[in-house]
Amino acid sequence: MSYAALAQSVEAGKHRFQEGHYHEAEQCFLTALQETEAYPPPNAYHAQQLKLLGVFYFAVGQFEKAVDFLQRSLALERNLYGLSDLVVCKSLDHLGLVYHLNGQYAPAVRAYEEALAIVRKAPFQKLPQVDSKLHYLTLHLLAMAHCAQGEPEKAAALCRTAAEEIGETTGPARDMIMDLHGVVVRYCGQDANADSEAACQWLLRRFSEQLQKETLGAVVQEGYRAPQPRGDLKGVHDLLSLCDDVWRPGIISRDEIPSTNQVIPRSSSPPVENRLAAPAEDSWRP
């Protein structure tokens, strides 16, 4: 596998995508995928290119292809990193978001539930001072999906659980978590109204734009934005920049590609002294 050829094809594809030449971008991304296939499977570059294509097809409205590529990437990541890795958790959130925005609420719920089960067992949960945005974002995405599926009791139960857990949260993300919680509670509660529903839909669509930007470097129809929420829900705009890392692909180094079918311990518990010495997010970010 030529790393130079892979990088060149990916960058060319992103450039074409940014210009709106989507067919040319697709061909560049497919060329990059073929380059990764030259390395013995499973390899992390192949998984990442499958995800890139999944996000691309989601961006251009090809839902079935998007799900296919995202599921193939997820299967490889499980093989590479293990079933409980945070890389897998983030990918499940990405897949859930695609289902969610396409109105496929049942598979969205399943993806979010699996992601939540992973993140609740993550090493950083043993360190209260460490930021846990991924945990609470997943929890609230699941609540929104239950609500959209017509299961307000399950959504309300998740919101109550979140309220109890947020009380123990410290660090710079706490305000963001509280803002997100307030929006979701309004959407799922008995006093739900058009404004709260619009705020949740706006958040989901902006999350999808973040996923595109972090993966592809741009957004389809860059000038388009969902109508911003009205009233006191305008504050949800501040949530977006704090969630960037949830949608950002992990960085791959060459030594992360195994020569045999071993599992790469990406986010398995490192020595405690190393986790404490690192910045908060670095202890759990892929």
N, C-alpha and C positions, 0 to 999 in steps of 0.2 A: 504494500500500500504506500502510495506517495502522499505524505502529509502536505507537501506544497501544492500538489494537484487538487487535493481535497479542499484545502483552504481557498484556493483560487476559484474553484467552482462555487463554493458557498458564498464567497464575497461577491462574485459576479451575479449570482442568483438574488442576493439581497439588494444589489444595486438595481437590477431589472425590476424587482418587486417594488422598490421605492419609486421608480419611474412609472409604474402602472403597467409594465409589460409582463403580464402574469404568465402567459404561455412560455415566454423565454425564461422567466424565473423558474418555472416548473422544470424545464429541461436542464437547467444548471443544477438544480437541487437533485434531480434524478441521476445526473452524471456524478455528483458527489456521493450519492448513495452507492452507485456502482463501484466507486473507488474504495469505499469501506468494505465492500463484499470481497475484495481481494485478500483481506486479512482473515485468518481462521476464526470462525465463530466460536463462542459469542465474543464480541468486542464492543467497547463502550462507544466508539465512534459510529458504529452501525446503529446502535440504539439511539444515539443523539440525532442522527440524520433521519431516522424513521420518525422521531418526534417532530423534527423541523418540518418534514413533509406533512405530518398530521396537522400541525398548526397552520401550515400554508393552505391546505385543502379546506380547513375550517374557515379561514379568512376569506376564501373566494367562494364559499357557499356550497362546497361539495361535502356534505355531511357524512355520507357513507364511507367515502374514502378517508376522511379525517378520522373517523372512529377506527377504521381498519388499521391505519398506520400508527395511531396512538396506542392501540391494543398490542400491536406487534412490538412496539418500542417498550411498552410496559412489561411484556413477557420476557424480553431480553434483560431488562433492568432487574427483574426478580431473579433471573438466573445469575447475573453478574454480581449483584450486591446483596442478595438475600431478601426474604419476604418482609423484613421489618425495618428496612433502611428508609431514611427520610427522602432519598431520591425517589423511591417508589411511592412514598406518601404524596410528594408534590405532583408526581405524574398522575396519581389517582385524582387529585384535585383538578388537574387540567382536563382529564377525561370527563370528570363529573361536570365541570363547567360547560363543556361542549354539549353534553346531554341536556343539561339544565336549560341552556339558551335555545336548544332545539325543541323544547317542550317534552323531552323524554325523561320524565321525573323519576320513574321507578329505577332505571339504571343509574341515574344521577345519585339517587339516595344510596344505592349499593356502593358506588364508588366513594362517596363521601364517608359512609360508615366504615369502610375498610381503611380509608386514610386516617380517620379519627382513631381507630383502634391502634394503628401504628404510632401515631404521634403521642398518644397517651402513655406509651411505654418508652418513649425516647429518652436518652440519657439526660437531656436538659431538664426534664420534669423533676429530677432529683435535686436540682439546684434552683431554688425559688428566685434567686436574683437574676437568673438568665431569662432574657426575652423569649416569649413563647407565642409570637404572632401567628405562626403556622397552626398551632393548636386551636386558637380561638377563631381564626378565620374559617378553618374547616368545620368547627362546631356550628358556626352561624350559617355557613353555606348549607349545611345539612338541615338546619332549622328552616331556612327559606325553601328548600326543596320539598320538605314535608308539608309546609304551608301551601305551596303551589300545587301539591298533589291532593289537597283537600284533607289533610290530616293535622288540623290545628292543635289537637291535644298533644301529639308527639312533638310538634314544634314548640309548644308552650313548655313542655317538660324539659326540652333541651335549653330553652332560654332560662329556665329556673336553675338548671345545672350550671350554665354559664355564669349566672349572677353569683352563685355560691363560690365558684372557682376564681372569678375575677377579683373577689375580695382578698384573695391571697396573692395576687399578682403584684410584682414590683417592676421597676424599670421604665425606660422611655416609651414603651409601647402601651402602657396602661391606659393613657388617655384615648389612644386610637381604638383600643378594645372597647372602652366604655362607649365611645361614639357609635361604633359598629353595633354594639349590643342595643343601644337605644333605638337605632333604625329598625333592627330586626324585631325587637319587641313590639314596636308600633305596627309593623307589617303583620305579625302573627297574633297580636292580641285582639281582644274584643273591640277595642276602639280603632281598629284598622280603618284607614281611609285611603282615598285616591292618592294623596300626597305620599304616604308611607309606601304604598305599592310602587309608585313612580320612582321613589328613592332607591328601592331594592333593585328594580329593573335597571335603573341607571348605573348602579354599582356593578351589577353583573356584566353589563355591556362595557363598562369602562375596564373591568377586570379582563375581559376578552381582548380589549385593545392593548392592555399592558402585556398580556401573553404574546400578542403579535409583535409588539415592539421589542420585548426582551428576546424573542426567538428569531424574528425576521428583520428587525431593525427599523420597521415602519408599520403602518396600519393601512389596510385597504380603505379607500375613501377617507383619507386623512382629514379632510375638512368636515366630515360628518361627526356629530356628537349627539348622543341622546339628550333630550331636554333636561336641563339641570333642575334638581328638586327645588321646590318653593319653601318659603317659611323657614322654620328653625332647622330643617333638614339640609340646608345648604352646607352645613359643617361637614357633611360626609365627604366633600371634595378633598379635605385634608387627609382622609384615610389613604388615598391612592398612592402617594409617594412612599408611604410607610410599608406598603405591601409589595413593592417592586421585587424584592428578593424571593417572594413566594412564586412568582411566575418566571423567574430567571433560570435558564438552564445551568447545570453544574459545569465547572471547568474540568476538562479531562487532561491528564498528563499521560505520557507514553507508558509510564510504569504502572498505570492502572489497567492495562490490557493484559490479562493473564495468558500465560503460554499453555495452560491446561484449563480444564473446566472447574477452576476453583472459584470460590466466592470472594469478592473484594470487600474487605471490611471498611467501607467508606465512613459510615456513621455509627459503627458499633462503639461501645463506650471506650474512649481513650482514657489514659491515666488521669485521675482527678486533678492532679496538680497542673497538668497541661490545660485542661478545660478551664480551670479557674483563672489561669494566667492570661488566657486569650480574651479578646473582646467578646461581648455577650453573644452576638449573632454568629461569630465564627465558630463557636463550639457546636453548632448544630447545622449550619448551612452547608449543603453539599459542595 
